[in-house]
Amino acid sequence: MLEIRLAQTPEEREQVFKLRYQIHVEELGWVDKCENYEPNHETKTIEEPLDRTGYIFGAFEDGELAGTIRINYAKNLEDSEEYAKLYKMREYAGDAHPLFTSITSRLMVPHHLRGKRIGLKLMQAGYKQQLVDGIKFDFIDCENHMVPFFEKIGYQLIGSFEYEVYGNYNIMVLDLLNSSG
């Protein structure tokens, strides 16, 4: 049975970091140091500075990781101004930023498990945590093929930007208190 919970133990977090490597490096071929992370090819992991302040959820089935997602609250970010500009947080959240805004990232499900609603269940777990913590607006960036998924759960497309390494990414926002998703 699938269980969604915070990845809190060192072993669970290690599974998350290995899954990121598996998807980013082995599946997508992003081998070199990228803008937000540097793959550790020796341990086959990707751990990022945002992991220190984020909620990292894991979808576990029989003790094995079946997916992951990370949520960071803007008020806890070291580079909050950089993220505020990138995601247009002040423009869309107004006075709710930075105390009541968040960024969801690293939604990942292994290739062989996609299409089984694991990503949706991870998003729902994050949404519940955000509501408990008083978050009003959540921001994400995603590739074009993910836009319909996020729109179905209430996110709105608000712009795009260019990652030097990855190419064009879309910026989306979810108004958690007025979502129709």
C-alpha positions as CSV (number, residue, x, y, z in Angstrom):
1,M,0.0,0.0,0.0
2,L,1.3,3.5,-0.9
3,E,2.1,5.7,2.0
4,I,2.9,9.4,1.6
5,R,5.0,10.9,4.4
6,L,7.9,13.2,5.2
7,A,11.2,11.7,4.3
8,Q,12.9,12.3,7.7
9,T,15.4,9.5,8.3
10,P,18.8,9.7,6.7
11,E,18.0,6.5,4.8
12,E,14.7,7.9,3.4
13,R,16.4,11.1,2.4
14,E,19.2,9.2,0.7
15,Q,16.5,7.3,-1.3
16,V,15.1,10.7,-2.4
17,F,18.6,11.9,-3.4
18,K,19.2,8.7,-5.4
19,L,15.9,9.0,-7.2
20,R,16.7,12.5,-8.3
21,Y,20.0,11.2,-9.7
22,Q,18.3,8.4,-11.4
23,I,15.8,10.7,-13.1
24,H,18.0,13.8,-13.8
25,V,21.2,12.1,-14.8
26,E,20.4,8.5,-15.9
27,E,17.0,9.2,-17.5
28,L,17.3,12.8,-18.7
29,G,21.0,12.9,-19.3
30,W,21.7,16.0,-17.3
31,V,25.2,14.9,-16.3
32,D,27.1,18.2,-15.6
33,K,26.7,20.6,-12.8
34,C,23.4,22.4,-13.3
35,E,22.1,25.7,-12.1
36,N,20.5,24.4,-8.9
37,Y,22.5,21.3,-8.1
38,E,25.7,19.4,-8.7
39,P,25.2,15.6,-9.2
40,N,27.5,13.4,-7.0
41,H,28.5,10.8,-9.5
42,E,30.3,8.8,-6.9
43,T,27.3,8.3,-4.6
44,K,24.8,8.7,-7.5
45,T,22.8,11.3,-5.5
46,I,21.6,14.9,-6.0
47,E,21.3,16.9,-2.8
48,E,20.5,20.6,-3.0
49,P,20.8,23.6,-0.6
50,L,17.0,23.9,-0.7
51,D,16.7,20.5,1.0
52,R,18.0,22.0,4.3
53,T,14.8,24.2,4.7
54,G,12.2,22.2,2.7
55,Y,9.6,19.6,3.4
56,I,10.7,16.5,1.5
57,F,7.8,14.1,1.0
58,G,8.2,10.5,-0.2
59,A,5.7,8.1,-1.5
60,F,6.7,4.7,-0.1
61,E,5.4,1.3,-1.1
62,D,6.7,-1.6,0.9
63,G,9.6,0.5,2.1
64,E,10.7,1.5,-1.4
65,L,10.5,5.0,-2.7
66,A,7.9,5.4,-5.4
67,G,8.1,9.2,-5.8
68,T,9.1,12.5,-4.1
69,I,8.3,16.2,-3.9
70,R,9.8,19.1,-2.0
71,I,8.1,22.3,-0.7
72,N,10.0,25.3,0.5
73,Y,8.4,28.3,2.3
74,A,9.6,31.6,1.0
75,K,10.1,33.0,4.5
76,N,12.7,30.3,5.1
77,L,14.7,30.8,1.9
78,E,18.2,32.3,1.9
79,D,17.8,33.7,-1.6
80,S,14.2,34.8,-1.2
81,E,14.6,37.9,-3.4
82,E,15.9,35.9,-6.3
83,Y,13.0,33.5,-6.0
84,A,10.5,36.3,-5.6
85,K,11.6,37.8,-8.9
86,L,11.9,34.5,-10.8
87,Y,8.4,33.4,-9.8
88,K,6.8,36.8,-9.8
89,M,5.7,36.2,-6.2
90,R,5.0,39.8,-5.2
91,E,3.1,40.4,-8.3
92,Y,0.8,37.4,-7.8
93,A,0.7,37.0,-4.0
94,G,1.0,40.7,-3.0
95,D,1.2,41.1,0.8
96,A,1.0,37.4,1.3
97,H,4.7,37.2,0.2
98,P,7.0,36.1,1.9
99,L,5.1,34.8,5.0
100,F,2.4,32.9,3.2
101,T,4.1,31.7,-0.1
102,S,5.9,28.6,-1.1
103,I,7.7,26.9,-3.9
104,T,7.0,23.3,-4.9
105,S,9.7,21.5,-6.8
106,R,11.3,18.1,-7.5
107,L,8.1,16.2,-8.1
108,M,9.6,13.0,-9.4
109,V,8.2,9.5,-10.0
110,P,10.3,6.7,-11.5
111,H,9.5,6.0,-15.1
112,H,8.0,2.6,-14.5
113,L,5.6,4.0,-11.9
114,R,4.2,7.0,-13.8
115,G,0.5,7.1,-14.6
116,K,-0.4,5.5,-11.3
117,R,-1.5,8.8,-9.6
118,I,1.6,8.9,-7.4
119,G,2.4,12.4,-8.5
120,L,-1.1,13.6,-7.7
121,K,-1.0,12.0,-4.2
122,L,2.3,13.7,-3.5
123,M,0.9,17.0,-4.6
124,Q,-2.1,16.4,-2.3
125,A,0.1,15.7,0.7
126,G,2.0,18.9,0.0
127,Y,-1.2,20.9,-0.3
128,K,-2.5,19.6,3.0
129,Q,0.8,20.6,4.7
130,Q,0.7,24.0,3.1
131,L,-2.9,24.6,4.4
132,V,-2.0,23.5,7.9
133,D,0.9,26.0,7.8
134,G,-1.2,28.9,6.5
135,I,0.4,29.1,3.0
136,K,-1.9,31.0,0.6
137,F,0.1,30.8,-2.7
138,D,2.3,28.1,-4.1
139,F,4.6,28.6,-7.1
140,I,6.1,26.0,-9.4
141,D,8.1,25.8,-12.6
142,C,7.7,23.0,-15.0
143,E,8.3,21.8,-18.6
144,N,5.5,22.2,-21.2
145,H,4.3,18.6,-20.9
146,M,3.5,19.1,-17.2
147,V,1.3,22.2,-17.6
148,P,-1.9,20.3,-18.2
149,F,-1.3,18.1,-15.1
150,F,-0.8,21.2,-12.9
151,E,-3.8,23.1,-14.5
152,K,-6.1,20.2,-13.6
153,I,-5.2,20.6,-9.9
154,G,-5.8,24.3,-9.9
155,Y,-2.5,26.0,-11.0
156,Q,-2.5,28.9,-13.4
157,L,0.2,29.6,-16.0
158,I,1.7,33.0,-15.3
159,G,4.8,33.2,-17.4
160,S,8.0,31.4,-18.4
161,F,11.8,31.8,-18.1
162,E,14.9,30.2,-19.6
163,Y,17.2,27.9,-17.6
164,E,20.6,28.0,-19.2
165,V,21.0,24.3,-18.9
166,Y,17.4,22.9,-19.2
167,G,15.7,25.4,-21.7
168,N,12.3,27.0,-21.4
169,Y,10.3,26.4,-18.2
170,N,6.8,27.6,-17.3
171,I,5.9,29.4,-14.1
172,M,2.6,28.5,-12.4
173,V,0.8,29.6,-9.3
174,L,-1.8,28.0,-7.1
175,D,-4.1,30.2,-4.9
176,L,-4.6,27.6,-2.2
177,L,-7.6,29.3,-0.6
178,N,-9.5,29.9,-3.9
179,S,-8.4,26.8,-5.9
180,S,-10.9,25.1,-8.2
181,G,-8.6,22.2,-8.9
